[in-house]
Amino acid sequence: MSGFVRAAGAGERFAFGGAVFTMKASGDDTEGRVGVMEQEAPAGLVVPPHTHDGEDEMFHVLAGRVEGYCGDEPFAAGPGDLIFLPRDVEHALTVIGDGPARLLTIIGPARFDRLVAERGTPLGPA
């Protein structure tokens, strides 16, 4: 494996679950260690309760606001905030406010990125 730079705005795009994901680093790029996607989610998007078996998930909020819960703990986050959702714990997320949210989605080990690529609708490169 070698290092790489993925330029701003670059990456394959997929529509998935009501949001648009831009693949910044897939498990294929990182030997399965981590996946990184930029997510554009419209106002009002609800990600229903779910669990990632054996995969941690983090969101760095770039723009907009989100709220949700992880296990028994509610959370709310805005620009600059980081959300950590540990593996095997039920969580949910909603985009709140009038505008969309942009999130850097980081998962490890990389599995969810593959799901997005396999089940999402390809939109071509960014």
C-alpha positions as CSV (number, residue, x, y, z in Angstrom):
1,M,0.0,0.0,0.0
2,S,1.2,3.5,-0.7
3,G,0.0,6.9,0.4
4,F,-2.2,9.1,-1.8
5,V,-3.8,12.5,-2.1
6,R,-7.4,12.7,-3.2
7,A,-7.9,16.3,-4.4
8,A,-10.7,18.5,-3.1
9,G,-13.8,17.7,-5.0
10,A,-12.5,14.4,-6.3
11,G,-13.9,10.9,-5.8
12,E,-16.7,8.7,-7.1
13,R,-20.2,9.8,-6.0
14,F,-23.1,7.6,-5.0
15,A,-26.7,8.4,-4.1
16,F,-27.6,6.2,-1.0
17,G,-30.2,6.5,1.7
18,G,-31.3,10.0,0.6
19,A,-27.8,11.5,0.7
20,V,-24.9,11.8,-1.8
21,F,-21.6,10.2,-0.7
22,T,-18.3,11.1,-2.3
23,M,-15.7,8.3,-1.8
24,K,-12.5,9.9,-0.5
25,A,-10.8,6.7,0.6
26,S,-12.3,3.3,0.3
27,G,-11.4,0.0,2.0
28,D,-9.8,-0.9,-1.3
29,D,-7.5,2.1,-1.0
30,T,-6.6,1.4,2.7
31,E,-6.3,-2.4,2.8
32,G,-9.7,-2.4,4.6
33,R,-8.5,-0.3,7.6
34,V,-10.7,2.7,7.1
35,G,-13.2,4.3,4.7
36,V,-13.7,8.0,4.3
37,M,-16.7,9.6,2.5
38,E,-18.0,13.1,2.3
39,Q,-21.7,13.0,2.7
40,E,-24.2,15.7,1.6
41,A,-27.5,15.2,3.4
42,P,-30.7,17.3,2.8
43,A,-32.6,19.1,5.5
44,G,-34.9,16.7,7.2
45,L,-33.1,13.5,6.3
46,V,-33.7,10.8,8.8
47,V,-31.3,7.9,9.1
48,P,-33.3,5.3,11.0
49,P,-32.0,3.3,14.0
50,H,-29.4,0.7,12.9
51,T,-26.2,-0.9,14.1
52,H,-22.8,-1.5,12.4
53,D,-21.6,-4.9,13.4
54,G,-17.9,-4.7,14.1
55,E,-17.4,-1.3,12.6
56,D,-16.9,2.1,14.3
57,E,-18.4,5.2,12.7
58,M,-17.4,8.9,13.1
59,F,-18.9,12.0,11.6
60,H,-17.0,15.3,11.4
61,V,-19.7,17.9,10.8
62,L,-18.5,20.3,8.1
63,A,-21.8,22.3,7.6
64,G,-25.3,22.2,8.9
65,R,-26.7,20.5,12.1
66,V,-27.6,17.0,13.1
67,E,-29.1,15.3,16.1
68,G,-29.6,11.7,17.1
69,Y,-28.7,9.1,19.6
70,C,-26.2,6.4,20.3
71,G,-27.3,3.7,22.7
72,D,-29.1,5.7,25.5
73,E,-27.3,8.9,24.8
74,P,-28.8,11.7,22.7
75,F,-26.5,14.1,20.8
76,A,-26.7,17.3,18.8
77,A,-23.8,18.5,16.6
78,G,-22.9,21.4,14.3
79,P,-19.9,22.6,12.2
80,G,-16.6,21.5,13.6
81,D,-18.1,18.9,16.0
82,L,-17.1,15.2,15.8
83,I,-19.5,12.4,16.6
84,F,-18.1,8.9,17.5
85,L,-20.5,6.0,17.2
86,P,-19.0,2.7,18.5
87,R,-19.5,-0.6,16.8
88,D,-22.4,-2.8,17.8
89,V,-24.4,0.0,19.4
90,E,-27.7,1.2,17.9
91,H,-27.7,4.7,16.7
92,A,-29.8,7.1,14.5
93,L,-29.3,10.5,13.0
94,T,-31.5,13.4,11.7
95,V,-30.4,16.5,9.7
96,I,-32.1,19.4,11.6
97,G,-32.6,23.1,10.6
98,D,-33.5,24.6,7.3
99,G,-30.4,23.6,5.3
100,P,-28.5,20.6,4.3
101,A,-25.6,19.0,6.3
102,R,-22.2,18.1,5.0
103,L,-20.4,15.4,7.0
104,L,-17.1,13.7,6.7
105,T,-18.0,10.0,7.4
106,I,-15.2,7.9,8.7
107,I,-15.6,4.1,9.3
108,G,-13.3,1.4,10.4
109,P,-12.7,-1.2,9.6
110,A,-14.0,-0.3,6.2
111,R,-17.3,-2.0,5.4
112,F,-20.0,0.7,5.0
113,D,-18.1,2.2,2.1
114,R,-18.5,-1.0,0.2
115,L,-22.3,-1.1,1.0
116,V,-22.6,2.5,-0.4
117,A,-20.8,1.5,-3.6
118,E,-22.7,-1.7,-4.1
119,R,-26.2,-0.6,-3.3
120,G,-26.0,3.1,-4.1
121,T,-26.7,4.7,-7.4
122,P,-23.5,5.7,-9.2
123,L,-23.4,9.4,-10.0
124,G,-20.0,9.5,-11.6
125,P,-16.9,11.4,-10.4
126,A,-17.3,14.6,-8.4
